[in-house]
Amino acid sequence: MGLYKGWLATMVGITPYIAFKMSTFDILRGTVIPQDRNHPYFHLYNLSLGAVAGTVAVTLTYPTDLIRRKFQL
């Protein structure tokens, strides 16, 4: 049972993180990245927007992770 002790709290924390990350990336991709995949900097734009989306998601969901770790739910 100890293996599954924090499973619910982890799922509650990771679900909004994934939602924020994917939503932010999709919004940014639609506005910033050139539609032509042959653009010379397409991969750099894609990588950069993934990093920005991850940063936004962590910033918005960090309080839930802090609560989970503080109270050991």
PDB file of N, H, CA, C and O in Angstrom:
ATOM      1  N   MET A   1       0.829  -1.198   0.000  1.00  0.00           N
ATOM      2  CA  MET A   1       0.000   0.000   0.000  1.00  0.00           C
ATOM      3  C   MET A   1       0.873   1.261   0.000  1.00  0.00           C
ATOM      4  O   MET A   1       0.454   2.307  -0.495  1.00  0.00           O
ATOM      5  N   GLY A   2       2.068   1.159   0.548  1.00  0.00           N
ATOM      6  H   GLY A   2       2.408   0.309   0.949  1.00  0.00           H
ATOM      7  CA  GLY A   2       2.948   2.326   0.577  1.00  0.00           C
ATOM      8  C   GLY A   2       3.354   2.784  -0.810  1.00  0.00           C
ATOM      9  O   GLY A   2       3.666   3.957  -1.014  1.00  0.00           O
ATOM     10  N   LEU A   3       3.353   1.872  -1.756  1.00  0.00           N
ATOM     11  H   LEU A   3       3.100   0.919  -1.590  1.00  0.00           H
ATOM     12  CA  LEU A   3       3.709   2.213  -3.126  1.00  0.00           C
ATOM     13  C   LEU A   3       2.721   3.197  -3.743  1.00  0.00           C
ATOM     14  O   LEU A   3       3.116   4.043  -4.546  1.00  0.00           O
ATOM     15  N   TYR A   4       1.445   3.101  -3.382  1.00  0.00           N
ATOM     16  H   TYR A   4       1.124   2.414  -2.730  1.00  0.00           H
ATOM     17  CA  TYR A   4       0.403   3.937  -3.960  1.00  0.00           C
ATOM     18  C   TYR A   4      -0.012   5.093  -3.051  1.00  0.00           C
ATOM     19  O   TYR A   4      -1.043   5.719  -3.297  1.00  0.00           O
ATOM     20  N   LYS A   5       0.754   5.389  -2.021  1.00  0.00           N
ATOM     21  H   LYS A   5       1.591   4.880  -1.821  1.00  0.00           H
ATOM     22  CA  LYS A   5       0.344   6.374  -1.029  1.00  0.00           C
ATOM     23  C   LYS A   5       0.093   7.759  -1.632  1.00  0.00           C
ATOM     24  O   LYS A   5      -0.916   8.384  -1.303  1.00  0.00           O
ATOM     25  N   GLY A   6       0.959   8.250  -2.485  1.00  0.00           N
ATOM     26  H   GLY A   6       1.778   7.742  -2.752  1.00  0.00           H
ATOM     27  CA  GLY A   6       0.798   9.591  -3.023  1.00  0.00           C
ATOM     28  C   GLY A   6       0.246   9.637  -4.431  1.00  0.00           C
ATOM     29  O   GLY A   6       0.340  10.668  -5.098  1.00  0.00           O
ATOM     30  N   TRP A   7      -0.326   8.544  -4.894  1.00  0.00           N
ATOM     31  H   TRP A   7      -0.403   7.707  -4.352  1.00  0.00           H
ATOM     32  CA  TRP A   7      -0.784   8.460  -6.276  1.00  0.00           C
ATOM     33  C   TRP A   7      -1.880   9.472  -6.601  1.00  0.00           C
ATOM     34  O   TRP A   7      -1.803  10.149  -7.627  1.00  0.00           O
ATOM     35  N   LEU A   8      -2.883   9.585  -5.761  1.00  0.00           N
ATOM     36  H   LEU A   8      -2.946   9.036  -4.928  1.00  0.00           H
ATOM     37  CA  LEU A   8      -3.997  10.491  -6.036  1.00  0.00           C
ATOM     38  C   LEU A   8      -3.517  11.944  -6.051  1.00  0.00           C
ATOM     39  O   LEU A   8      -3.895  12.709  -6.938  1.00  0.00           O
ATOM     40  N   ALA A   9      -2.708  12.321  -5.100  1.00  0.00           N
ATOM     41  H   ALA A   9      -2.401  11.699  -4.379  1.00  0.00           H
ATOM     42  CA  ALA A   9      -2.194  13.690  -5.060  1.00  0.00           C
ATOM     43  C   ALA A   9      -1.322  13.985  -6.280  1.00  0.00           C
ATOM     44  O   ALA A   9      -1.344  15.099  -6.804  1.00  0.00           O
ATOM     45  N   THR A  10      -0.570  13.010  -6.723  1.00  0.00           N
ATOM     46  H   THR A  10      -0.553  12.106  -6.297  1.00  0.00           H
ATOM     47  CA  THR A  10       0.256  13.194  -7.913  1.00  0.00           C
ATOM     48  C   THR A  10      -0.613  13.382  -9.148  1.00  0.00           C
ATOM     49  O   THR A  10      -0.321  14.241  -9.981  1.00  0.00           O
ATOM     50  N   MET A  11      -1.665  12.602  -9.279  1.00  0.00           N
ATOM     51  H   MET A  11      -1.902  11.904  -8.603  1.00  0.00           H
ATOM     52  CA  MET A  11      -2.559  12.740 -10.427  1.00  0.00           C
ATOM     53  C   MET A  11      -3.286  14.087 -10.414  1.00  0.00           C
ATOM     54  O   MET A  11      -3.492  14.700 -11.461  1.00  0.00           O
ATOM     55  N   VAL A  12      -3.667  14.535  -9.231  1.00  0.00           N
ATOM     56  H   VAL A  12      -3.499  14.037  -8.380  1.00  0.00           H
ATOM     57  CA  VAL A  12      -4.327  15.839  -9.113  1.00  0.00           C
ATOM     58  C   VAL A  12      -3.370  16.952  -9.512  1.00  0.00           C
ATOM     59  O   VAL A  12      -3.801  17.964 -10.065  1.00  0.00           O
ATOM     60  N   GLY A  13      -2.085  16.784  -9.242  1.00  0.00           N
ATOM     61  H   GLY A  13      -1.736  15.962  -8.793  1.00  0.00           H
ATOM     62  CA  GLY A  13      -1.103  17.806  -9.603  1.00  0.00           C
ATOM     63  C   GLY A  13      -0.650  17.742 -11.047  1.00  0.00           C
ATOM     64  O   GLY A  13      -0.416  18.784 -11.659  1.00  0.00           O
ATOM     65  N   ILE A  14      -0.520  16.559 -11.604  1.00  0.00           N
ATOM     66  H   ILE A  14      -0.711  15.713 -11.106  1.00  0.00           H
ATOM     67  CA  ILE A  14       0.030  16.414 -12.955  1.00  0.00           C
ATOM     68  C   ILE A  14      -1.004  16.709 -14.033  1.00  0.00           C
ATOM     69  O   ILE A  14      -0.641  17.147 -15.124  1.00  0.00           O
ATOM     70  N   THR A  15      -2.268  16.482 -13.756  1.00  0.00           N
ATOM     71  H   THR A  15      -2.564  16.126 -12.870  1.00  0.00           H
ATOM     72  CA  THR A  15      -3.299  16.717 -14.762  1.00  0.00           C
ATOM     73  C   THR A  15      -3.372  18.181 -15.186  1.00  0.00           C
ATOM     74  O   THR A  15      -3.366  18.455 -16.386  1.00  0.00           O
ATOM     75  N   PRO A  16      -3.441  19.138 -14.251  1.00  0.00           N
ATOM     76  CA  PRO A  16      -3.445  20.539 -14.695  1.00  0.00           C
ATOM     77  C   PRO A  16      -2.121  20.945 -15.348  1.00  0.00           C
ATOM     78  O   PRO A  16      -2.110  21.780 -16.252  1.00  0.00           O
ATOM     79  N   TYR A  17      -1.012  20.365 -14.900  1.00  0.00           N
ATOM     80  H   TYR A  17      -1.021  19.687 -14.165  1.00  0.00           H
ATOM     81  CA  TYR A  17       0.286  20.681 -15.497  1.00  0.00           C
ATOM     82  C   TYR A  17       0.296  20.317 -16.984  1.00  0.00           C
ATOM     83  O   TYR A  17       0.718  21.114 -17.821  1.00  0.00           O
ATOM     84  N   ILE A  18      -0.166  19.124 -17.299  1.00  0.00           N
ATOM     85  H   ILE A  18      -0.509  18.476 -16.619  1.00  0.00           H
ATOM     86  CA  ILE A  18      -0.191  18.689 -18.696  1.00  0.00           C
ATOM     87  C   ILE A  18      -1.168  19.545 -19.499  1.00  0.00           C
ATOM     88  O   ILE A  18      -0.882  19.910 -20.639  1.00  0.00           O
ATOM     89  N   ALA A  19      -2.318  19.866 -18.907  1.00  0.00           N
ATOM     90  H   ALA A  19      -2.550  19.570 -17.980  1.00  0.00           H
ATOM     91  CA  ALA A  19      -3.308  20.684 -19.613  1.00  0.00           C
ATOM     92  C   ALA A  19      -2.751  22.071 -19.916  1.00  0.00           C
ATOM     93  O   ALA A  19      -2.901  22.562 -21.035  1.00  0.00           O
ATOM     94  N   PHE A  20      -2.109  22.712 -18.938  1.00  0.00           N
ATOM     95  H   PHE A  20      -1.986  22.313 -18.029  1.00  0.00           H
ATOM     96  CA  PHE A  20      -1.526  24.035 -19.163  1.00  0.00           C
ATOM     97  C   PHE A  20      -0.400  23.979 -20.189  1.00  0.00           C
ATOM     98  O   PHE A  20      -0.293  24.855 -21.047  1.00  0.00           O
ATOM     99  N   LYS A  21       0.432  22.959 -20.099  1.00  0.00           N
ATOM    100  H   LYS A  21       0.345  22.248 -19.401  1.00  0.00           H
ATOM    101  CA  LYS A  21       1.561  22.864 -21.016  1.00  0.00           C
ATOM    102  C   LYS A  21       1.100  22.670 -22.456  1.00  0.00           C
ATOM    103  O   LYS A  21       1.580  23.353 -23.361  1.00  0.00           O
ATOM    104  N   MET A  22       0.173  21.745 -22.671  1.00  0.00           N
ATOM    105  H   MET A  22      -0.217  21.190 -21.936  1.00  0.00           H
ATOM    106  CA  MET A  22      -0.283  21.486 -24.030  1.00  0.00           C
ATOM    107  C   MET A  22      -1.066  22.666 -24.594  1.00  0.00           C
ATOM    108  O   MET A  22      -0.911  23.010 -25.766  1.00  0.00           O
ATOM    109  N   SER A  23      -1.904  23.287 -23.770  1.00  0.00           N
ATOM    110  H   SER A  23      -2.030  23.008 -22.818  1.00  0.00           H
ATOM    111  CA  SER A  23      -2.677  24.438 -24.229  1.00  0.00           C
ATOM    112  C   SER A  23      -1.772  25.611 -24.581  1.00  0.00           C
ATOM    113  O   SER A  23      -1.947  26.241 -25.624  1.00  0.00           O
ATOM    114  N   THR A  24      -0.816  25.903 -23.723  1.00  0.00           N
ATOM    115  H   THR A  24      -0.674  25.391 -22.876  1.00  0.00           H
ATOM    116  CA  THR A  24       0.103  27.004 -23.982  1.00  0.00           C
ATOM    117  C   THR A  24       0.910  26.750 -25.239  1.00  0.00           C
ATOM    118  O   THR A  24       1.091  27.656 -26.053  1.00  0.00           O
ATOM    119  N   PHE A  25       1.397  25.532 -25.408  1.00  0.00           N
ATOM    120  H   PHE A  25       1.250  24.796 -24.747  1.00  0.00           H
ATOM    121  CA  PHE A  25       2.180  25.218 -26.601  1.00  0.00           C
ATOM    122  C   PHE A  25       1.337  25.353 -27.867  1.00  0.00           C
ATOM    123  O   PHE A  25       1.811  25.886 -28.870  1.00  0.00           O
ATOM    124  N   ASP A  26       0.108  24.881 -27.830  1.00  0.00           N
ATOM    125  H   ASP A  26      -0.277  24.448 -27.016  1.00  0.00           H
ATOM    126  CA  ASP A  26      -0.759  24.968 -29.013  1.00  0.00           C
ATOM    127  C   ASP A  26      -1.066  26.422 -29.365  1.00  0.00           C
ATOM    128  O   ASP A  26      -1.071  26.790 -30.540  1.00  0.00           O
ATOM    129  N   ILE A  27      -1.321  27.243 -28.356  1.00  0.00           N
ATOM    130  H   ILE A  27      -1.318  26.944 -27.402  1.00  0.00           H
ATOM    131  CA  ILE A  27      -1.602  28.660 -28.602  1.00  0.00           C
ATOM    132  C   ILE A  27      -0.378  29.351 -29.175  1.00  0.00           C
ATOM    133  O   ILE A  27      -0.482  30.092 -30.152  1.00  0.00           O
ATOM    134  N   LEU A  28       0.781  29.114 -28.575  1.00  0.00           N
ATOM    135  H   LEU A  28       0.865  28.512 -27.781  1.00  0.00           H
ATOM    136  CA  LEU A  28       2.007  29.741 -29.063  1.00  0.00           C
ATOM    137  C   LEU A  28       2.376  29.243 -30.455  1.00  0.00           C
ATOM    138  O   LEU A  28       2.809  30.022 -31.304  1.00  0.00           O
ATOM    139  N   ARG A  29       2.205  27.959 -30.682  1.00  0.00           N
ATOM    140  H   ARG A  29       1.853  27.327 -29.992  1.00  0.00           H
ATOM    141  CA  ARG A  29       2.546  27.390 -31.984  1.00  0.00           C
ATOM    142  C   ARG A  29       1.691  27.995 -33.092  1.00  0.00           C
ATOM    143  O   ARG A  29       2.174  28.231 -34.199  1.00  0.00           O
ATOM    144  N   GLY A  30       0.437  28.240 -32.791  1.00  0.00           N
ATOM    145  H   GLY A  30       0.045  28.048 -31.892  1.00  0.00           H
ATOM    146  CA  GLY A  30      -0.450  28.811 -33.785  1.00  0.00           C
ATOM    147  C   GLY A  30      -0.146  30.260 -34.118  1.00  0.00           C
ATOM    148  O   GLY A  30      -0.515  30.745 -35.188  1.00  0.00           O
ATOM    149  N   THR A  31       0.531  30.960 -33.201  1.00  0.00           N
ATOM    150  H   THR A  31       0.831  30.566 -32.332  1.00  0.00           H
ATOM    151  CA  THR A  31       0.797  32.379 -33.426  1.00  0.00           C
ATOM    152  C   THR A  31       2.239  32.687 -33.797  1.00  0.00           C
ATOM    153  O   THR A  31       2.495  33.691 -34.462  1.00  0.00           O
ATOM    154  N   VAL A  32       3.186  31.855 -33.387  1.00  0.00           N
ATOM    155  H   VAL A  32       2.978  31.040 -32.847  1.00  0.00           H
ATOM    156  CA  VAL A  32       4.603  32.204 -33.544  1.00  0.00           C
ATOM    157  C   VAL A  32       5.318  31.393 -34.617  1.00  0.00           C
ATOM    158  O   VAL A  32       6.038  31.957 -35.441  1.00  0.00           O
ATOM    159  N   ILE A  33       5.130  30.090 -34.615  1.00  0.00           N
ATOM    160  H   ILE A  33       4.545  29.632 -33.946  1.00  0.00           H
ATOM    161  CA  ILE A  33       5.912  29.229 -35.502  1.00  0.00           C
ATOM    162  C   ILE A  33       5.447  29.387 -36.945  1.00  0.00           C
ATOM    163  O   ILE A  33       4.246  29.382 -37.216  1.00  0.00           O
ATOM    164  N   PRO A  34       6.387  29.525 -37.865  1.00  0.00           N
ATOM    165  CA  PRO A  34       6.004  29.561 -39.280  1.00  0.00           C
ATOM    166  C   PRO A  34       5.372  28.224 -39.681  1.00  0.00           C
ATOM    167  O   PRO A  34       5.772  27.167 -39.193  1.00  0.00           O
ATOM    168  N   GLN A  35       4.396  28.285 -40.563  1.00  0.00           N
ATOM    169  H   GLN A  35       4.072  29.144 -40.959  1.00  0.00           H
ATOM    170  CA  GLN A  35       3.687  27.081 -40.974  1.00  0.00           C
ATOM    171  C   GLN A  35       4.538  26.167 -41.847  1.00  0.00           C
ATOM    172  O   GLN A  35       4.268  24.970 -41.943  1.00  0.00           O
ATOM    173  N   ASP A  36       5.547  26.719 -42.473  1.00  0.00           N
ATOM    174  H   ASP A  36       5.766  27.692 -42.395  1.00  0.00           H
ATOM    175  CA  ASP A  36       6.420  25.943 -43.356  1.00  0.00           C
ATOM    176  C   ASP A  36       7.451  25.183 -42.527  1.00  0.00           C
ATOM    177  O   ASP A  36       8.291  25.802 -41.873  1.00  0.00           O
ATOM    178  N   ARG A  37       7.399  23.866 -42.544  1.00  0.00           N
ATOM    179  H   ARG A  37       6.717  23.363 -43.075  1.00  0.00           H
ATOM    180  CA  ARG A  37       8.351  23.057 -41.775  1.00  0.00           C
ATOM    181  C   ARG A  37       9.762  23.112 -42.356  1.00  0.00           C
ATOM    182  O   ARG A  37      10.713  22.664 -41.716  1.00  0.00           O
ATOM    183  N   ASN A  38       9.902  23.645 -43.534  1.00  0.00           N
ATOM    184  H   ASN A  38       9.130  24.009 -44.054  1.00  0.00           H
ATOM    185  CA  ASN A  38      11.226  23.773 -44.151  1.00  0.00           C
ATOM    186  C   ASN A  38      11.905  25.089 -43.780  1.00  0.00           C
ATOM    187  O   ASN A  38      13.015  25.364 -44.234  1.00  0.00           O
ATOM    188  N   HIS A  39      11.251  25.890 -42.967  1.00  0.00           N
ATOM    189  H   HIS A  39      10.349  25.667 -42.598  1.00  0.00           H
ATOM    190  CA  HIS A  39      11.862  27.138 -42.500  1.00  0.00           C
ATOM    191  C   HIS A  39      13.162  26.787 -41.765  1.00  0.00           C
ATOM    192  O   HIS A  39      13.188  25.819 -41.004  1.00  0.00           O
ATOM    193  N   PRO A  40      14.243  27.556 -41.979  1.00  0.00           N
ATOM    194  CA  PRO A  40      15.531  27.177 -41.382  1.00  0.00           C
ATOM    195  C   PRO A  40      15.538  27.150 -39.851  1.00  0.00           C
ATOM    196  O   PRO A  40      16.347  26.437 -39.256  1.00  0.00           O
ATOM    197  N   TYR A  41      14.671  27.898 -39.217  1.00  0.00           N
ATOM    198  H   TYR A  41      14.014  28.477 -39.700  1.00  0.00           H
ATOM    199  CA  TYR A  41      14.668  27.944 -37.750  1.00  0.00           C
ATOM    200  C   TYR A  41      13.427  27.284 -37.139  1.00  0.00           C
ATOM    201  O   TYR A  41      13.116  27.518 -35.971  1.00  0.00           O
ATOM    202  N   PHE A  42      12.727  26.472 -37.911  1.00  0.00           N
ATOM    203  H   PHE A  42      12.980  26.283 -38.860  1.00  0.00           H
ATOM    204  CA  PHE A  42      11.502  25.841 -37.429  1.00  0.00           C
ATOM    205  C   PHE A  42      11.750  25.027 -36.155  1.00  0.00           C
ATOM    206  O   PHE A  42      10.991  25.143 -35.193  1.00  0.00           O
ATOM    207  N   HIS A  43      12.789  24.217 -36.141  1.00  0.00           N
ATOM    208  H   HIS A  43      13.405  24.123 -36.923  1.00  0.00           H
ATOM    209  CA  HIS A  43      13.071  23.355 -34.981  1.00  0.00           C
ATOM    210  C   HIS A  43      13.484  24.172 -33.763  1.00  0.00           C
ATOM    211  O   HIS A  43      13.153  23.816 -32.632  1.00  0.00           O
ATOM    212  N   LEU A  44      14.195  25.251 -33.988  1.00  0.00           N
ATOM    213  H   LEU A  44      14.464  25.540 -34.907  1.00  0.00           H
ATOM    214  CA  LEU A  44      14.581  26.130 -32.878  1.00  0.00           C
ATOM    215  C   LEU A  44      13.345  26.797 -32.278  1.00  0.00           C
ATOM    216  O   LEU A  44      13.224  26.885 -31.056  1.00  0.00           O
ATOM    217  N   TYR A  45      12.424  27.269 -33.128  1.00  0.00           N
ATOM    218  H   TYR A  45      12.522  27.197 -34.121  1.00  0.00           H
ATOM    219  CA  TYR A  45      11.174  27.844 -32.638  1.00  0.00           C
ATOM    220  C   TYR A  45      10.379  26.804 -31.851  1.00  0.00           C
ATOM    221  O   TYR A  45       9.858  27.101 -30.776  1.00  0.00           O
ATOM    222  N   ASN A  46      10.288  25.613 -32.374  1.00  0.00           N
ATOM    223  H   ASN A  46      10.711  25.371 -33.247  1.00  0.00           H
ATOM    224  CA  ASN A  46       9.530  24.544 -31.725  1.00  0.00           C
ATOM    225  C   ASN A  46      10.113  24.218 -30.350  1.00  0.00           C
ATOM    226  O   ASN A  46       9.375  24.076 -29.375  1.00  0.00           O
ATOM    227  N   LEU A  47      11.425  24.101 -30.279  1.00  0.00           N
ATOM    228  H   LEU A  47      12.025  24.215 -31.071  1.00  0.00           H
ATOM    229  CA  LEU A  47      12.093  23.817 -29.007  1.00  0.00           C
ATOM    230  C   LEU A  47      11.893  24.948 -28.007  1.00  0.00           C
ATOM    231  O   LEU A  47      11.621  24.704 -26.832  1.00  0.00           O
ATOM    232  N   SER A  48      12.027  26.176 -28.471  1.00  0.00           N
ATOM    233  H   SER A  48      12.249  26.375 -29.426  1.00  0.00           H
ATOM    234  CA  SER A  48      11.877  27.339 -27.589  1.00  0.00           C
ATOM    235  C   SER A  48      10.457  27.460 -27.056  1.00  0.00           C
ATOM    236  O   SER A  48      10.256  27.761 -25.879  1.00  0.00           O
ATOM    237  N   LEU A  49       9.481  27.229 -27.908  1.00  0.00           N
ATOM    238  H   LEU A  49       9.644  26.984 -28.864  1.00  0.00           H
ATOM    239  CA  LEU A  49       8.102  27.323 -27.456  1.00  0.00           C
ATOM    240  C   LEU A  49       7.746  26.185 -26.492  1.00  0.00           C
ATOM    241  O   LEU A  49       6.924  26.369 -25.595  1.00  0.00           O
ATOM    242  N   GLY A  50       8.351  25.031 -26.670  1.00  0.00           N
ATOM    243  H   GLY A  50       9.019  24.882 -27.399  1.00  0.00           H
ATOM    244  CA  GLY A  50       8.163  23.945 -25.708  1.00  0.00           C
ATOM    245  C   GLY A  50       8.719  24.310 -24.341  1.00  0.00           C
ATOM    246  O   GLY A  50       8.124  23.986 -23.313  1.00  0.00           O
ATOM    247  N   ALA A  51       9.862  24.984 -24.335  1.00  0.00           N
ATOM    248  H   ALA A  51      10.346  25.247 -25.170  1.00  0.00           H
ATOM    249  CA  ALA A  51      10.458  25.423 -23.066  1.00  0.00           C
ATOM    250  C   ALA A  51       9.590  26.482 -22.400  1.00  0.00           C
ATOM    251  O   ALA A  51       9.393  26.455 -21.185  1.00  0.00           O
ATOM    252  N   VAL A  52       9.076  27.407 -23.187  1.00  0.00           N
ATOM    253  H   VAL A  52       9.236  27.429 -24.174  1.00  0.00           H
ATOM    254  CA  VAL A  52       8.199  28.448 -22.627  1.00  0.00           C
ATOM    255  C   VAL A  52       6.918  27.820 -22.080  1.00  0.00           C
ATOM    256  O   VAL A  52       6.468  28.180 -20.992  1.00  0.00           O
ATOM    257  N   ALA A  53       6.339  26.899 -22.813  1.00  0.00           N
ATOM    258  H   ALA A  53       6.705  26.606 -23.697  1.00  0.00           H
ATOM    259  CA  ALA A  53       5.115  26.235 -22.362  1.00  0.00           C
ATOM    260  C   ALA A  53       5.361  25.460 -21.065  1.00  0.00           C
ATOM    261  O   ALA A  53       4.518  25.473 -20.169  1.00  0.00           O
ATOM    262  N   GLY A  54       6.495  24.796 -20.961  1.00  0.00           N
ATOM    263  H   GLY A  54       7.180  24.786 -21.689  1.00  0.00           H
ATOM    264  CA  GLY A  54       6.832  24.086 -19.731  1.00  0.00           C
ATOM    265  C   GLY A  54       7.016  25.023 -18.557  1.00  0.00           C
ATOM    266  O   GLY A  54       6.602  24.714 -17.440  1.00  0.00           O
ATOM    267  N   THR A  55       7.638  26.170 -18.804  1.00  0.00           N
ATOM    268  H   THR A  55       7.974  26.421 -19.712  1.00  0.00           H
ATOM    269  CA  THR A  55       7.841  27.156 -17.743  1.00  0.00           C
ATOM    270  C   THR A  55       6.516  27.726 -17.257  1.00  0.00           C
ATOM    271  O   THR A  55       6.309  27.887 -16.054  1.00  0.00           O
ATOM    272  N   VAL A  56       5.630  28.028 -18.180  1.00  0.00           N
ATOM    273  H   VAL A  56       5.798  27.897 -19.157  1.00  0.00           H
ATOM    274  CA  VAL A  56       4.309  28.539 -17.809  1.00  0.00           C
ATOM    275  C   VAL A  56       3.550  27.494 -16.996  1.00  0.00           C
ATOM    276  O   VAL A  56       2.937  27.824 -15.980  1.00  0.00           O
ATOM    277  N   ALA A  57       3.586  26.255 -17.432  1.00  0.00           N
ATOM    278  H   ALA A  57       4.084  25.987 -18.257  1.00  0.00           H
ATOM    279  CA  ALA A  57       2.860  25.191 -16.729  1.00  0.00           C
ATOM    280  C   ALA A  57       3.406  24.976 -15.321  1.00  0.00           C
ATOM    281  O   ALA A  57       2.635  24.810 -14.377  1.00  0.00           O
ATOM    282  N   VAL A  58       4.711  24.978 -15.176  1.00  0.00           N
ATOM    283  H   VAL A  58       5.338  25.114 -15.943  1.00  0.00           H
ATOM    284  CA  VAL A  58       5.302  24.791 -13.839  1.00  0.00           C
ATOM    285  C   VAL A  58       4.951  25.967 -12.939  1.00  0.00           C
ATOM    286  O   VAL A  58       4.640  25.780 -11.763  1.00  0.00           O
ATOM    287  N   THR A  59       4.999  27.168 -13.482  1.00  0.00           N
ATOM    288  H   THR A  59       5.252  27.320 -14.437  1.00  0.00           H
ATOM    289  CA  THR A  59       4.681  28.354 -12.693  1.00  0.00           C
ATOM    290  C   THR A  59       3.238  28.317 -12.193  1.00  0.00           C
ATOM    291  O   THR A  59       2.967  28.695 -11.053  1.00  0.00           O
ATOM    292  N   LEU A  60       2.325  27.868 -13.029  1.00  0.00           N
ATOM    293  H   LEU A  60       2.545  27.561 -13.954  1.00  0.00           H
ATOM    294  CA  LEU A  60       0.918  27.841 -12.638  1.00  0.00           C
ATOM    295  C   LEU A  60       0.564  26.683 -11.716  1.00  0.00           C
ATOM    296  O   LEU A  60      -0.383  26.788 -10.936  1.00  0.00           O
ATOM    297  N   THR A  61       1.302  25.586 -11.788  1.00  0.00           N
ATOM    298  H   THR A  61       2.071  25.500 -12.422  1.00  0.00           H
ATOM    299  CA  THR A  61       0.941  24.408 -10.985  1.00  0.00           C
ATOM    300  C   THR A  61       1.877  24.157  -9.813  1.00  0.00           C
ATOM    301  O   THR A  61       1.674  23.198  -9.068  1.00  0.00           O
ATOM    302  N   TYR A  62       2.883  24.980  -9.628  1.00  0.00           N
ATOM    303  H   TYR A  62       3.048  25.760 -10.233  1.00  0.00           H
ATOM    304  CA  TYR A  62       3.820  24.758  -8.528  1.00  0.00           C
ATOM    305  C   TYR A  62       3.136  24.767  -7.163  1.00  0.00           C
ATOM    306  O   TYR A  62       3.497  23.957  -6.309  1.00  0.00           O
ATOM    307  N   PRO A  63       2.162  25.650  -6.921  1.00  0.00           N
ATOM    308  CA  PRO A  63       1.517  25.613  -5.594  1.00  0.00           C
ATOM    309  C   PRO A  63       0.888  24.264  -5.252  1.00  0.00           C
ATOM    310  O   PRO A  63       0.928  23.855  -4.092  1.00  0.00           O
ATOM    311  N   THR A  64       0.315  23.568  -6.218  1.00  0.00           N
ATOM    312  H   THR A  64       0.283  23.900  -7.161  1.00  0.00           H
ATOM    313  CA  THR A  64      -0.271  22.264  -5.907  1.00  0.00           C
ATOM    314  C   THR A  64       0.813  21.250  -5.549  1.00  0.00           C
ATOM    315  O   THR A  64       0.606  20.403  -4.680  1.00  0.00           O
ATOM    316  N   ASP A  65       1.952  21.329  -6.204  1.00  0.00           N
ATOM    317  H   ASP A  65       2.120  22.017  -6.909  1.00  0.00           H
ATOM    318  CA  ASP A  65       3.056  20.430  -5.881  1.00  0.00           C
ATOM    319  C   ASP A  65       3.620  20.758  -4.501  1.00  0.00           C
ATOM    320  O   ASP A  65       3.986  19.859  -3.743  1.00  0.00           O
ATOM    321  N   LEU A  66       3.688  22.034  -4.183  1.00  0.00           N
ATOM    322  H   LEU A  66       3.391  22.764  -4.798  1.00  0.00           H
ATOM    323  CA  LEU A  66       4.175  22.456  -2.868  1.00  0.00           C
ATOM    324  C   LEU A  66       3.263  21.936  -1.761  1.00  0.00           C
ATOM    325  O   LEU A  66       3.743  21.444  -0.740  1.00  0.00           O
ATOM    326  N   ILE A  67       1.963  22.041  -1.958  1.00  0.00           N
ATOM    327  H   ILE A  67       1.574  22.440  -2.788  1.00  0.00           H
ATOM    328  CA  ILE A  67       1.005  21.542  -0.962  1.00  0.00           C
ATOM    329  C   ILE A  67       1.139  20.030  -0.804  1.00  0.00           C
ATOM    330  O   ILE A  67       1.101  19.510   0.312  1.00  0.00           O
ATOM    331  N   ARG A  68       1.297  19.328  -1.924  1.00  0.00           N
ATOM    332  H   ARG A  68       1.329  19.750  -2.830  1.00  0.00           H
ATOM    333  CA  ARG A  68       1.434  17.869  -1.864  1.00  0.00           C
ATOM    334  C   ARG A  68       2.676  17.483  -1.072  1.00  0.00           C
ATOM    335  O   ARG A  68       2.624  16.570  -0.247  1.00  0.00           O
ATOM    336  N   ARG A  69       3.775  18.157  -1.308  1.00  0.00           N
ATOM    337  H   ARG A  69       3.817  18.898  -1.977  1.00  0.00           H
ATOM    338  CA  ARG A  69       5.009  17.815  -0.606  1.00  0.00           C
ATOM    339  C   ARG A  69       4.994  18.264   0.844  1.00  0.00           C
ATOM    340  O   ARG A  69       5.545  17.581   1.707  1.00  0.00           O
ATOM    341  N   LYS A  70       4.379  19.390   1.124  1.00  0.00           N
ATOM    342  H   LYS A  70       3.931  19.945   0.423  1.00  0.00           H
ATOM    343  CA  LYS A  70       4.347  19.920   2.483  1.00  0.00           C
ATOM    344  C   LYS A  70       3.530  19.025   3.406  1.00  0.00           C
ATOM    345  O   LYS A  70       3.933  18.754   4.537  1.00  0.00           O
ATOM    346  N   PHE A  71       2.396  18.574   2.923  1.00  0.00           N
ATOM    347  H   PHE A  71       2.069  18.795   2.004  1.00  0.00           H
ATOM    348  CA  PHE A  71       1.489  17.789   3.768  1.00  0.00           C
ATOM    349  C   PHE A  71       1.595  16.294   3.524  1.00  0.00           C
ATOM    350  O   PHE A  71       0.909  15.509   4.177  1.00  0.00           O
ATOM    351  N   GLN A  72       2.461  15.886   2.577  1.00  0.00           N
ATOM    352  H   GLN A  72       3.019  16.524   2.046  1.00  0.00           H
ATOM    353  CA  GLN A  72       2.690  14.468   2.301  1.00  0.00           C
ATOM    354  C   GLN A  72       1.380  13.720   2.102  1.00  0.00           C
ATOM    355  O   GLN A  72       1.130  12.705   2.752  1.00  0.00           O
ATOM    356  N   LEU A  73       0.540  14.232   1.191  1.00  0.00           N
ATOM    357  H   LEU A  73       0.744  15.057   0.663  1.00  0.00           H
ATOM    358  CA  LEU A  73      -0.763  13.615   0.944  1.00  0.00           C
ATOM    359  C   LEU A  73      -0.634  12.286   0.264  1.00  0.00           C
ATOM    360  O   LEU A  73      -1.640  11.634  -0.015  1.00  0.00           O
TER     361      LEU A  73
END
